[in-house]
Amino acid sequence: MTVPFAILFDMDGTLLQTEKLSTPAFIRTFDQLRQKGLWKGETPDERELINVLGMTLEQIWDKLLPGASEEAIRSADTFLLENEIQLLKERVTDLYPDVKSTLEKLREKGFSLFIASNGQEEYIDAICQEYELKPLMTDLYSAGRFRTHSKNDLVAKLLSDYKIGQAIMVGDRHSDVEAGKTNGLFTIGCDFGFAKPGELDGADVIITSFPQLLNHLPAIDTNTQEQA
C-alpha cells in the first residue's frame, strides 16, 4: 500500500485527556503491587506520574520502579493495562474538545490518519474502540504492538510499511517532535495537555486547541491530497 499524504497522531495528551485516566490507574497499580508484596515503595506523586506519560513502558518503570524485580515489572504491566481499560469503561476521561469532529474533517479532505503511540497495543485499541475512532484511522501503530524502543523507530517503521510520501507528526511530547524531525516530517506540537515548558521546542507549529490543526495544513505541500 502506498499513502501519498498522512497525518500521524500521538494518543496520550494529544487526542485523549490521559491525565484523568493515568493517575488513578497508576495509583491502583501501585496499591496492587504492594498488596502482592512486589513493591514496598510509596506511590509517586501526580507530577511524577504525569511526567512519564508518552514514554515506553520500559522507560516508565525505569523511572517509577527503579530496581524492581522482573516479576514486579511484568505484574505492573498487567495491572496498569487492566486498570486503564476498566477506567476507560468508567468514562473517567474523554477526548479533548472537538477531536473527533476534526478527525472526521481530515478524513473528508482525503488524508490517511494513523496513531503512533508508545502505549500498549490493547490500551490504544481500547481507546479507539471506546471513542469510535477506528473507522477514521488507517492503522494503529504502538510500541506495544511492534516492540519498538523509541517513538523515532515506531514512526520510521510506519512510514516504511505504508510507503508514505509526505506526512505530518502531531503530538504533545518532545519525543513526538524528535520522531517527526528525525524522520523528516513537518511537526505540530499540541500545547493543550500536559506538555512541560520548552518541551515542544523545535516543532514547526504549536497549537493550543485541537481544531487549530486544520488551520496549519496549508503549511505543507498538500497537492498530493487529491490522490489520497
N, C-alpha and C positions, 0 to 999 in steps of 0.2 A: 504493500500500500504506500502511495506517495501522497503527502499532505503539503499543498503549496504554502498555506499560512495557518499557524496555530497559536493559541494562547494557552500558556501553562500556568496553572494556579497552585500555589501552596494552599493548604487547608486551614491549619490552626492559626487564628489571628488574621486570616485573610478572608475566608468565607465564613468560618464558624467562630462564634464568640466563645472560644475554648476555655478561657479562664474560669467561666462559670461552671464548667464541667470538670476541668482537670483538677482544681484544688480539692473538691470533695472526693474525687476518685483517688487522688494520692493519699488523702487523709485516711480513707477506708483501707487502702493498700498497706500503709504503714501499721495501722491497727491490726490487720490480719497477720502481717509478718511477725509482730510482737506476740500475738496470741499463739502462733505456731512455734515460737521460740527461735525464729530465724534472724531476728534483729533486735538489738537492745537499745539502740539509739532513739533520740527524740524524732518526732516528725518535723521536717524542715518548715520554716515559716512560709507564708504565702508568697513573699517576694522571691524566695529561692525556688519555689515550685513554678512560678510563672517564668522565671529566667531560663528554665530548661526546656520550655516549650519550643518546638521546632527542631530539637536535636534528635539524633537517632536514639533508640532505646539503650544501646551500649553506652553512648555518651551521657544519657540521663542517669543511669545507675552508677556510672563512674563518679558523677557529681553528688548524687543523693545517697548512695550506699557504698561509700569508699571502704574497701577491704572486706566486703560481704562475700559469703561463700557462693559457689556456683548454684547450689540448691536455693539459696535465698534469692538470687537474681532470676533464676527460672520461675520461682514462685511469684516474684514481684511482677514479671511479665504477664503471667496468667491472671493474677489478682487485678492488676491495673486494667487489662483488657475487659475482664468481666465487669468491673465497676464502671468503666466508661460506657459500655454498651447498655448496662442497666440504667445509668443516669440519662443516657440519650432517650431511652424509652420513657423515662420520667419527665422528659422535656424540661430539664433544669436550665437549658440554654436554648439558643436559636442561631440562625444565620444572622449576619449583620444586615442592617436595613437595606432592602432593595437588591440583595444579592441575586435572588432567583430571577426577578424580572430583568435585571441587567444581563444575566447569562442567556436568557431567552432572546434578548435583542441581539446579542453577539452571534447566536446561532442563526438568527434570521438574516444577519449580514453575511453569512457564509463562512464564518470562522470555525475551525475544528478546535474543540476545547478539551483540555486534559487536566487531570490532577497530578501534581508532582509533589509528594509529601514524604517526610521522613517517618511517618507513623506506621503502625502495624496494618497489614492488609485488611484484617477483619474490622478494624476500627474505621478505616476510610470507607470500606464497603457499607458498614452500618450507618454512617453519617449520610452517605449518598442515597441509601435506601430510605432512611427516616425522613429526609427532606426532599425526596423525589428528584434528585439531581442526576441520576443515572441516564435518563433519556437525553440529557443535554450534553453528556460527556462522551467523547470518542473512546477514552480509556482511562483507567485509574492506575497510576504508577505510584508505588510506595516502596520505601526501604524494606518494609516487612515482606513484601512480595518478591523483591528481587535481591534481597540481602546485600544491598549497596551500603557502603560505609560513609558516604557523603552525598549531599544534595548535588554536588558537581557531577558525580558519577551517575546518579539517577537521571539527571537531565540529559547527560550525554547519551545514555542508553535509549531514552525516549526519542530523542532527535534522530538517532541512527535507525532504530527499529521502524519508525514511520517515515523515514526519508523526508524529513520536514525541510522545506525550502527556507521559509522565514518564520520567526516566532518571537513572541513576547513572553517574558517571565514576570509574573505578578506575585509578590509576597511581602511579608512584613518583617523578615529577619535578614540579618547580614548574610546568612548562608544562602538566601534566595537571590540577593543582589550578586553575590560572588558566583553562584552557579550560573546565573544569566550571563554575567560578563565573561566568565571562563569559557563559556560555550558560544560567545559571540552574539548574544541576544540583546535586544532592547529590553531594559528592565524598568518596571513600575513598582515603586515602593508604597506599601499601604501603612499610613500613619493614623490609623483609627482603632487599633487594637492595643497591643502591649509592647510595641517596639520601644526600645530604650533610646535616649537622646544620642544622635550620631550613628545609630545602627543602620540607617538607610543611606548613609553617605555613599556616593558613587552611583546611586540609581539615576537613570535618565530623567525620570519624572517621579514626583511624590504626590500621592492623592490622599485626601483626608475624609473621603466617603467613597464607597464602592462605585456608585454610578458615575463618578468623575472619570472612571476608566474610559467611558465612551467618548469623552472629550479629547483624549490623547491618542487615540488610534491613528489620526492623520499624521502623527509624528513619524509613522512608519510608511514605507512604500507599500501601500495597500492595493496596488493594481492587480495583484495576484488573487485578491479576494474573489473575483468574478469566476475564477477557475475552480474554486473550492466546492 
